[in-house]
């Protein structure tokens, strides 16, 4: 399955989850109804009382709904809530030891290689076991949590295998399902907590001796028992939706790293050591972890959210024999500086639209090696600066400065001095001179490196977006790069600015988003043929070629020439396309890639625009390269301003 099929499968799993959850609620309603018959002294004379049943059902559903909605509301800030509940602390580069910096480096490399923003990393200092998890509603707000025992007991290759496993959960849409599962099952836990409260308050209830019904405290015990049954149902639900995804994540980690020995080494250490957590929050989040986070029990095979380690070792070993025999070893892989990585895609000197679609949301060893090469050639000041708050802000501001027109840049700097402290302005100018020496293709990865530190303060995120917008306005016109920069910053930082914002599917047919699709293809066709020697016929041909890749294109009205639009209209269309189904997004990305690759050339402007559109649609694409493999700056024709 490719990225989009995984997204559809995740939606189907959500429907399965809701069905299992509804079934468990029905069982609990019947159990509480029977306990209520004894409480009100109706049993065994009357076993069916419609009024009482409706009363019990209504209260139970409301109680579970309140518990679930409360937890879901708490989780709106994303995976960081889970990490903090488990006792994790945000791993800051300046406070990290050598092991922590190694972990941050691996996460950065994997994120750049997969085309997502770098997740924040939380370290569970009190946990000495080997375990890790990924949590969030989307790749854009994901966090990765790692136990202290993982850092202290694993080699770099083994740690890389664990992080690759967690990135699979990020890219395959598992995290959203996991968070929904935590929220829904908290409602069942609410029934147990209510019973526990009644039991603890038993001395406060005074019932007369003539009362032969079930005492309130006994009813509380019944609720605890019923809630316990509900928790067992929750364990079954988590096991039902988790086990196969763990096998998939193991296989993906091997694919990412092309090193099955790393993951096998982790499993072998888990057989000798431990993956259990001491945190009381481990029960609710057990299905998120790399290994089994709970104490083993008699019912482990039935209720465990993870497959047996022996089976995971066997499957990873099978991948080593069957799937990896024909693959070159890591030492045999071609250097990322060779032209085999011309387009940033593995296995050839050029990419096809099908390759673009297939590698959305995936990581190959070539991409991983290329990400390592990019990061290794970054100046140390920029690499470290992206991890420090003020320098990260300065990097974002420096990227917004005009590099083609010194008069415009001076106007921007003058405006910046009016709204920002002098030290930040000087830092921006200092970093700008270094950024200008880099290849344009490294600009988007540099933005992603700065995202984790920028997300820490919502007010600073808002100020930064406003300041970048002000710098763009100061130019007097909007260039393509400035549009891409603002689009990426808005998308990457919106979860910090507005944690309650979520993306839901609203459009299920191409007819609903046809005008938006045409508009995006129009812009891409014009950007790809912005050179002075490009003809109107070339632009029209590229546009029509992309349009005919869309579903049901023969049934829709198709203009002969690309539509005219501005960047404001383009942003609105992208926002609407974010609400389409994964399959529709796949068709849109395919059409965009076909338009870009029609002439077998990808300019930096085309690459930036295509990646920005895809990433905003939650379809992460690995970094593109053109035929100039060096990371040093190459002179490119500047895109036309609109």
Legacy VTK file of the C-alpha trace (Angstrom):
# vtk DataFile Version 3.0
C-alpha trace
ASCII
DATASET POLYDATA
POINTS 642 float
0.000 0.000 0.000
1.144 3.558 -0.669
0.673 6.589 1.590
-2.844 7.356 0.388
-4.032 3.761 0.771
-2.708 3.792 4.324
-4.700 6.970 4.979
-7.867 5.321 3.675
-7.144 2.236 5.759
-6.749 4.471 8.820
-10.204 5.945 8.137
-11.648 2.427 7.885
-9.953 1.496 11.158
-11.591 4.519 12.756
-14.997 3.240 11.667
-14.105 -0.200 13.038
-13.033 1.415 16.291
-16.342 3.261 16.629
-18.227 0.025 15.980
-16.303 -1.887 18.668
-16.679 1.026 21.067
-20.450 1.117 20.501
-20.661 -2.636 21.130
-18.793 -2.318 24.427
-21.124 0.510 25.498
-24.150 -1.698 24.751
-22.700 -4.470 26.936
-22.058 -1.996 29.767
-25.587 -0.552 29.514
-27.092 -4.015 29.918
-24.833 -4.759 32.896
-25.696 -1.471 34.629
-29.397 -2.045 33.899
-29.288 -5.441 35.618
-27.466 -3.928 38.612
-30.125 -1.191 38.755
-32.901 -3.798 38.905
-31.347 -5.127 42.103
-30.731 -1.614 43.434
-34.419 -0.746 43.120
-35.592 -4.198 44.290
-37.222 -5.109 40.984
-35.297 -8.332 40.348
-36.132 -11.165 40.162
-39.842 -10.199 39.924
-39.377 -7.942 36.872
-36.535 -8.336 34.392
-37.753 -5.911 31.754
-38.641 -2.361 32.670
-38.513 -0.090 29.579
-38.553 3.140 31.560
-35.660 2.097 33.777
-33.720 0.785 30.785
-34.056 4.078 28.913
-33.095 5.973 32.047
-29.994 3.829 32.590
-29.037 3.917 28.906
-29.373 7.682 28.768
-27.299 8.322 31.886
-24.635 5.798 30.849
-24.274 7.242 27.367
-24.100 10.791 28.745
-21.524 9.780 31.359
-19.328 8.005 28.802
-19.743 10.879 26.328
-18.756 13.442 28.980
-15.685 11.410 29.929
-14.666 10.906 26.301
-15.294 14.492 25.193
-13.379 15.822 28.187
-10.367 13.694 27.313
-10.611 14.511 23.609
-10.685 18.222 24.486
-7.571 17.757 26.632
-5.832 16.038 23.717
-6.517 18.844 21.245
-3.054 20.245 21.831
-1.688 17.064 20.276
0.868 14.505 21.256
2.634 16.779 23.742
-0.248 16.185 26.179
0.378 12.426 26.105
4.131 12.925 26.519
3.658 15.184 29.543
1.142 12.824 31.160
3.739 10.065 30.882
6.302 12.226 32.667
8.218 13.318 29.592
10.176 16.553 29.272
10.834 18.380 26.051
14.374 17.574 24.940
16.012 20.912 24.201
19.269 20.857 22.219
21.100 23.178 24.600
20.230 20.930 27.559
20.792 17.571 25.852
23.724 15.309 26.612
25.626 13.388 23.923
22.972 10.651 23.777
20.199 13.226 23.533
21.924 15.083 20.701
22.349 11.806 18.836
18.607 11.187 19.193
17.799 14.694 17.928
20.111 14.204 14.943
18.392 10.938 13.965
14.944 12.507 14.247
16.024 15.495 12.143
17.521 13.267 9.456
14.408 11.085 9.282
12.099 14.119 9.152
14.023 15.868 6.370
14.192 12.598 4.411
10.420 12.059 4.682
9.397 15.661 4.021
7.630 16.384 7.319
8.376 19.002 9.928
10.817 17.856 12.580
8.794 16.439 15.509
9.438 17.647 19.021
11.200 15.004 21.101
10.266 14.183 24.691
12.515 12.212 27.016
10.919 10.032 29.701
13.717 10.360 32.262
12.177 8.129 34.943
11.644 5.181 32.611
14.664 2.862 32.539
13.025 0.389 30.148
13.450 0.331 26.355
10.425 1.921 24.691
9.265 4.793 22.515
6.074 6.224 21.028
4.773 8.734 18.485
1.679 10.821 19.166
-0.235 13.570 17.376
-3.170 14.210 15.082
-1.078 14.620 11.933
2.558 14.637 10.788
2.458 18.391 11.275
1.980 18.216 15.069
3.655 14.893 15.852
5.887 14.352 18.862
8.198 11.437 19.589
8.760 10.156 23.111
11.731 8.020 24.083
12.554 6.450 27.450
15.877 7.031 29.154
16.569 3.302 28.943
16.315 3.470 25.155
19.100 6.045 24.941
21.346 4.259 27.407
21.019 0.717 26.038
20.750 1.015 22.242
23.395 1.644 19.617
22.878 4.295 16.943
21.686 1.721 14.385
19.254 0.244 16.893
17.980 3.678 17.905
17.565 4.526 14.232
15.418 1.398 13.792
13.175 2.441 16.700
12.784 5.983 15.324
12.048 4.556 11.867
9.300 2.425 13.439
7.745 5.509 15.042
8.003 7.506 11.824
5.988 4.763 10.138
3.179 5.424 12.618
3.452 9.151 11.855
3.337 8.700 8.082
0.700 5.931 7.949
-1.996 7.830 9.849
-1.846 5.647 12.970
-1.410 8.512 15.438
-4.830 10.111 14.940
-6.492 6.735 15.507
-4.396 6.198 18.625
-5.400 9.545 20.124
-9.058 8.948 19.336
-8.761 5.587 21.043
-7.360 7.235 24.176
-10.235 9.725 24.202
-13.001 7.183 23.629
-11.742 4.683 26.187
-11.494 7.401 28.822
-15.303 7.507 28.779
-15.386 3.840 29.775
-12.859 4.594 32.501
-15.263 7.273 33.759
-17.785 4.543 34.686
-15.140 2.795 36.767
-14.141 6.052 38.475
-17.797 6.793 39.308
-18.149 3.394 40.972
-14.916 3.945 42.875
-16.257 7.278 44.153
-19.486 5.659 45.411
-17.447 2.970 47.165
-15.228 5.500 48.921
-18.268 7.498 50.058
-20.024 4.424 51.426
-19.934 5.725 55.025
-21.836 8.832 53.952
-24.888 6.815 52.882
-27.362 5.954 55.615
-29.953 3.404 54.595
-32.600 2.134 57.017
-32.641 -1.449 58.168
-35.890 -1.955 56.358
-34.225 -1.195 53.042
-33.673 -4.555 51.412
-32.435 -3.224 48.101
-28.860 -3.137 46.878
-26.886 -0.596 48.992
-25.402 2.399 47.198
-21.866 1.274 48.041
-22.625 -2.132 46.598
-23.923 -0.424 43.476
-20.601 1.410 43.380
-18.802 -1.933 43.498
-21.019 -3.123 40.655
-20.065 -0.044 38.626
-16.390 -0.722 39.329
-16.845 -4.292 38.140
-18.716 -3.121 35.045
-16.089 -0.462 34.430
-13.455 -3.157 34.787
-15.265 -5.167 32.131
-15.250 -2.036 30.012
-11.506 -1.668 30.514
-11.050 -5.257 29.352
-13.166 -4.411 26.319
-10.883 -1.429 25.788
-7.850 -3.686 25.906
-9.481 -5.942 23.318
-10.244 -2.951 21.104
-6.657 -1.687 21.361
-5.337 -5.151 20.568
-7.689 -5.445 17.589
-6.502 -2.216 15.957
-2.836 -2.264 17.000
-1.155 -5.596 16.305
-1.089 -5.548 12.506
0.043 -1.925 12.527
3.068 -2.922 14.606
4.102 -5.471 11.986
3.690 -2.803 9.290
5.767 -0.308 11.282
8.531 -2.891 11.751
8.617 -3.556 8.012
8.636 0.176 7.247
11.531 0.767 9.652
13.558 -1.880 7.806
12.631 -0.230 4.493
13.676 3.210 5.784
17.062 2.135 7.080
17.759 -0.959 4.938
19.292 -2.381 8.086
17.133 -5.129 9.658
19.894 -5.959 12.117
19.245 -2.692 13.955
15.619 -3.555 14.693
16.420 -7.207 15.394
19.018 -6.078 17.926
16.368 -4.041 19.741
14.002 -7.013 19.943
16.758 -9.257 21.266
17.574 -6.731 23.977
13.884 -6.512 24.876
13.857 -10.266 25.436
16.585 -9.835 28.039
15.525 -6.480 29.491
12.148 -4.790 29.802
9.762 -2.481 27.952
7.285 -1.846 30.792
6.634 1.663 32.062
6.122 2.764 35.659
3.989 5.778 34.732
0.290 5.433 35.691
-0.573 6.863 32.275
0.872 3.823 30.534
-2.461 1.951 30.669
-4.313 4.510 28.562
-1.456 4.910 26.069
-0.141 1.336 25.931
-1.157 0.863 22.282
1.084 3.754 21.192
4.392 2.271 22.295
7.120 0.457 20.414
6.996 -2.446 22.892
4.538 -3.727 25.472
4.302 -1.002 28.132
2.210 -2.989 30.653
2.922 -5.814 33.062
2.365 -9.271 31.526
-0.744 -11.115 32.647
-2.529 -14.429 32.241
-4.557 -12.899 29.403
-1.513 -11.376 27.711
-1.977 -13.174 24.398
-5.578 -11.973 24.143
-5.221 -8.427 25.494
-1.697 -7.466 24.479
-1.522 -4.546 22.049
1.762 -5.856 20.621
2.660 -9.119 18.872
5.065 -11.500 20.656
8.705 -10.508 20.303
9.577 -13.880 18.792
7.071 -13.312 16.002
8.369 -9.786 15.352
11.939 -11.110 15.167
10.833 -13.871 12.800
9.073 -11.430 10.473
11.930 -8.936 10.431
14.302 -11.832 9.762
12.034 -12.929 6.924
12.236 -9.439 5.462
16.010 -9.718 5.617
16.014 -12.963 3.630
13.241 -12.411 1.117
12.960 -8.696 0.539
16.430 -7.337 1.106
18.573 -9.933 -0.667
18.490 -8.020 -3.943
19.035 -4.626 -2.347
22.493 -3.101 -2.133
23.980 -2.760 1.305
24.316 0.632 2.934
27.981 0.712 1.949
27.088 -0.122 -1.637
24.504 2.629 -1.990
25.452 5.407 -4.308
26.540 8.655 -2.785
23.781 11.257 -2.530
26.011 13.658 -4.421
25.851 11.529 -7.546
23.389 12.241 -10.315
21.456 9.072 -9.489
19.654 11.281 -6.998
18.856 13.881 -9.590
15.252 14.249 -8.503
15.596 13.099 -4.951
13.979 9.771 -5.861
15.643 6.419 -5.674
16.528 4.189 -8.535
17.041 6.374 -11.550
18.231 9.574 -13.116
14.757 11.074 -13.353
11.418 10.765 -11.672
8.007 9.953 -13.053
4.664 11.160 -11.677
4.005 7.613 -10.472
7.241 7.662 -8.492
6.273 10.982 -6.951
2.935 9.583 -5.781
4.413 6.300 -4.573
7.044 8.045 -2.496
4.701 10.473 -0.776
4.877 9.645 2.917
7.733 7.152 2.525
11.434 7.134 3.227
14.053 5.288 1.217
17.681 4.816 2.251
18.654 7.179 -0.571
16.421 9.897 0.845
17.851 9.248 4.279
21.413 9.463 2.963
20.558 12.651 1.090
19.099 14.205 4.258
22.293 13.330 6.129
24.348 14.921 3.338
22.286 18.117 3.411
22.533 18.456 7.166
26.247 17.656 7.240
26.976 20.441 4.735
24.978 23.070 6.601
27.185 25.625 8.341
27.420 24.881 12.046
25.970 28.302 12.873
22.780 27.508 10.933
22.523 23.921 12.206
22.838 25.071 15.818
20.890 28.270 15.204
17.832 26.315 14.087
17.747 24.794 17.587
17.793 28.106 19.497
14.735 30.340 19.835
16.087 33.728 18.761
18.307 32.301 16.039
15.425 30.198 14.672
13.294 33.335 14.434
16.190 35.121 12.748
16.506 32.279 10.215
12.827 32.575 9.294
13.148 36.353 8.920
16.349 36.029 6.884
14.599 33.673 4.477
11.991 36.390 3.880
14.583 38.996 2.827
14.787 39.701 -0.892
18.039 38.450 -2.394
17.576 39.777 -5.931
16.992 43.495 -5.366
19.136 45.351 -2.843
16.808 48.363 -2.760
13.887 46.158 -1.760
16.038 44.414 0.833
17.077 47.742 2.345
13.412 48.725 2.575
12.677 45.438 4.346
15.541 45.912 6.796
14.410 49.456 7.581
10.910 48.164 8.354
12.359 45.315 10.433
14.378 47.762 12.574
11.133 49.556 13.449
9.362 46.466 14.780
12.092 44.181 16.163
14.903 44.586 18.715
18.270 45.611 17.345
19.988 42.374 18.398
17.443 40.262 16.516
17.843 42.403 13.406
21.625 42.042 13.533
21.279 38.294 14.009
18.955 38.161 11.012
21.438 40.021 8.810
24.304 37.816 9.997
22.448 34.603 9.199
21.095 36.034 5.938
24.616 36.365 4.540
25.212 32.662 5.266
21.854 31.544 3.872
22.526 33.435 0.651
25.555 31.201 0.052
23.431 28.040 0.170
21.661 26.299 -2.654
17.980 27.352 -2.804
16.983 23.699 -2.415
18.069 23.688 1.211
15.732 26.497 2.240
12.667 24.361 2.987
14.641 21.794 5.011
16.104 24.709 6.967
12.593 25.916 7.795
11.658 22.439 9.021
14.749 22.299 11.238
13.643 25.490 12.972
10.019 24.427 13.473
10.366 22.460 16.778
11.879 25.390 18.668
9.487 27.888 17.059
6.442 25.879 18.179
7.198 26.272 21.867
5.517 29.639 22.214
2.165 30.318 20.524
2.487 34.112 20.852
5.949 34.042 19.300
4.549 31.960 16.434
1.904 34.604 15.791
4.446 37.420 15.965
6.771 35.599 13.591
4.057 34.967 10.988
2.982 38.619 11.182
6.576 39.819 10.887
7.283 37.596 7.874
4.092 38.900 6.288
5.234 42.458 7.008
8.587 41.794 5.321
6.773 40.426 2.282
4.469 43.446 2.140
7.511 45.708 2.343
8.728 44.284 -0.984
5.762 45.853 -2.740
4.948 42.619 -4.583
4.719 38.926 -3.774
7.255 36.509 -5.234
6.714 32.783 -5.521
9.316 32.042 -2.836
7.658 34.440 -0.403
4.321 32.735 -1.022
5.888 29.305 -0.408
7.613 30.504 2.768
4.436 31.982 4.216
2.410 28.913 3.248
4.854 26.517 4.921
5.214 28.624 8.074
1.432 28.969 8.363
0.976 25.235 7.928
3.793 24.149 10.239
2.947 26.576 13.054
-0.845 26.568 12.965
-1.090 23.731 15.495
0.715 25.968 18.004
-1.214 29.099 17.117
-4.588 27.321 17.140
-4.367 23.883 18.839
-8.095 23.301 18.353
-7.822 23.423 14.562
-8.462 20.063 12.924
-8.788 18.865 9.346
-11.885 16.821 8.543
-12.959 15.333 5.235
-15.638 17.459 3.566
-15.125 16.733 -0.130
-15.500 13.214 -1.508
-15.877 13.867 -5.250
-13.747 15.700 -7.781
-16.731 17.818 -8.847
-16.669 19.586 -5.483
-13.050 20.691 -5.869
-12.734 20.905 -9.656
-12.245 24.716 -9.830
-9.610 24.536 -7.072
-7.760 21.756 -8.874
-7.732 23.744 -12.128
-6.403 26.798 -10.355
-3.498 24.942 -8.752
-2.536 23.264 -12.035
-2.675 26.667 -13.737
-0.156 28.139 -11.322
2.176 25.138 -11.564
2.094 25.241 -15.381
2.965 28.945 -15.409
5.763 28.556 -12.840
7.285 25.673 -14.798
7.408 27.791 -17.946
8.345 31.187 -16.529
11.550 31.407 -18.575
11.635 34.137 -21.231
11.767 31.597 -24.071
8.677 29.708 -22.889
5.700 29.983 -25.226
2.008 30.259 -24.457
1.494 26.916 -26.190
3.993 25.235 -23.836
2.138 26.563 -20.794
-1.237 25.481 -22.154
0.049 22.016 -23.050
1.502 21.464 -19.555
-1.755 22.642 -17.994
-3.962 20.368 -20.122
-1.658 17.416 -19.510
-2.136 17.824 -15.771
-5.899 18.323 -16.071
-6.370 15.044 -17.921
-4.730 13.221 -14.998
-7.604 14.216 -12.722
-10.463 11.738 -12.132
-13.462 12.068 -14.472
-11.622 14.713 -16.475
-13.627 13.771 -19.569
-16.877 14.672 -17.815
-15.777 18.113 -16.579
-15.476 21.476 -18.262
-11.838 22.036 -19.225
-10.509 25.462 -20.222
-8.003 25.569 -23.046
-5.689 27.968 -21.225
-4.593 28.117 -17.577
-6.754 30.205 -15.289
-5.601 33.606 -14.128
-5.336 34.022 -10.375
-3.350 35.589 -7.556
-1.656 34.043 -4.555
-4.591 34.833 -2.274
-6.909 32.760 -4.453
-4.296 30.011 -4.654
-4.064 29.790 -0.860
-7.853 29.550 -0.550
-7.922 26.705 -3.070
-5.179 24.848 -1.212
-7.126 25.237 2.032
-10.191 23.704 0.393
-8.203 20.820 -1.082
-6.944 19.985 2.419
-10.515 18.870 3.177
-10.607 16.266 0.383
-10.351 12.501 0.851
-6.895 10.868 0.640
-7.741 9.353 -2.761
-8.641 12.760 -4.178
-5.430 14.198 -2.763
-3.546 11.396 -4.481
-5.091 12.360 -7.813
-4.245 16.029 -7.263
-0.625 15.304 -6.357
-0.361 13.025 -9.395
-1.736 15.750 -11.683
0.625 18.341 -10.193
3.624 16.028 -10.568
2.647 15.268 -14.160
2.503 18.981 -14.928
5.899 19.598 -13.339
7.668 16.626 -14.915
6.251 16.969 -18.415
9.449 18.605 -19.701
11.713 16.295 -17.622
13.102 19.313 -15.784
12.413 20.525 -12.253
13.522 24.031 -11.374
13.960 25.011 -7.707
10.830 27.152 -7.986
8.759 24.230 -9.269
10.161 21.935 -6.598
9.425 24.412 -3.800
5.874 25.039 -5.013
5.045 21.369 -5.544
6.440 20.350 -2.160
4.680 23.251 -0.418
1.323 22.312 -1.946
1.778 18.624 -1.160
2.923 19.248 2.406
-0.001 21.592 3.047
-2.309 18.813 1.841
-0.638 16.549 4.464
1.104 14.606 1.677
4.805 14.870 2.592
7.199 14.563 -0.339
10.928 13.877 0.108
13.264 16.704 -0.974
13.666 17.311 -4.706
17.036 17.817 -6.329
17.819 19.071 -9.769
20.787 18.137 -11.909
23.113 20.291 -9.811
23.895 18.040 -6.862
26.089 20.418 -4.906
24.682 22.124 -1.837
26.514 25.319 -2.716
24.410 28.019 -4.260
23.714 27.833 -8.007
22.438 30.845 -9.870
18.840 30.292 -10.926
16.507 32.598 -12.818
14.380 34.440 -10.293
10.658 33.713 -10.506
8.436 36.447 -11.803
6.611 38.520 -9.230
2.838 38.769 -9.292
LINES 1 643
642 0 1 2 3 4 5 6 7 8 9 10 11 12 13 14 15 16 17 18 19 20 21 22 23 24 25 26 27 28 29 30 31 32 33 34 35 36 37 38 39 40 41 42 43 44 45 46 47 48 49 50 51 52 53 54 55 56 57 58 59 60 61 62 63 64 65 66 67 68 69 70 71 72 73 74 75 76 77 78 79 80 81 82 83 84 85 86 87 88 89 90 91 92 93 94 95 96 97 98 99 100 101 102 103 104 105 106 107 108 109 110 111 112 113 114 115 116 117 118 119 120 121 122 123 124 125 126 127 128 129 130 131 132 133 134 135 136 137 138 139 140 141 142 143 144 145 146 147 148 149 150 151 152 153 154 155 156 157 158 159 160 161 162 163 164 165 166 167 168 169 170 171 172 173 174 175 176 177 178 179 180 181 182 183 184 185 186 187 188 189 190 191 192 193 194 195 196 197 198 199 200 201 202 203 204 205 206 207 208 209 210 211 212 213 214 215 216 217 218 219 220 221 222 223 224 225 226 227 228 229 230 231 232 233 234 235 236 237 238 239 240 241 242 243 244 245 246 247 248 249 250 251 252 253 254 255 256 257 258 259 260 261 262 263 264 265 266 267 268 269 270 271 272 273 274 275 276 277 278 279 280 281 282 283 284 285 286 287 288 289 290 291 292 293 294 295 296 297 298 299 300 301 302 303 304 305 306 307 308 309 310 311 312 313 314 315 316 317 318 319 320 321 322 323 324 325 326 327 328 329 330 331 332 333 334 335 336 337 338 339 340 341 342 343 344 345 346 347 348 349 350 351 352 353 354 355 356 357 358 359 360 361 362 363 364 365 366 367 368 369 370 371 372 373 374 375 376 377 378 379 380 381 382 383 384 385 386 387 388 389 390 391 392 393 394 395 396 397 398 399 400 401 402 403 404 405 406 407 408 409 410 411 412 413 414 415 416 417 418 419 420 421 422 423 424 425 426 427 428 429 430 431 432 433 434 435 436 437 438 439 440 441 442 443 444 445 446 447 448 449 450 451 452 453 454 455 456 457 458 459 460 461 462 463 464 465 466 467 468 469 470 471 472 473 474 475 476 477 478 479 480 481 482 483 484 485 486 487 488 489 490 491 492 493 494 495 496 497 498 499 500 501 502 503 504 505 506 507 508 509 510 511 512 513 514 515 516 517 518 519 520 521 522 523 524 525 526 527 528 529 530 531 532 533 534 535 536 537 538 539 540 541 542 543 544 545 546 547 548 549 550 551 552 553 554 555 556 557 558 559 560 561 562 563 564 565 566 567 568 569 570 571 572 573 574 575 576 577 578 579 580 581 582 583 584 585 586 587 588 589 590 591 592 593 594 595 596 597 598 599 600 601 602 603 604 605 606 607 608 609 610 611 612 613 614 615 616 617 618 619 620 621 622 623 624 625 626 627 628 629 630 631 632 633 634 635 636 637 638 639 640 641
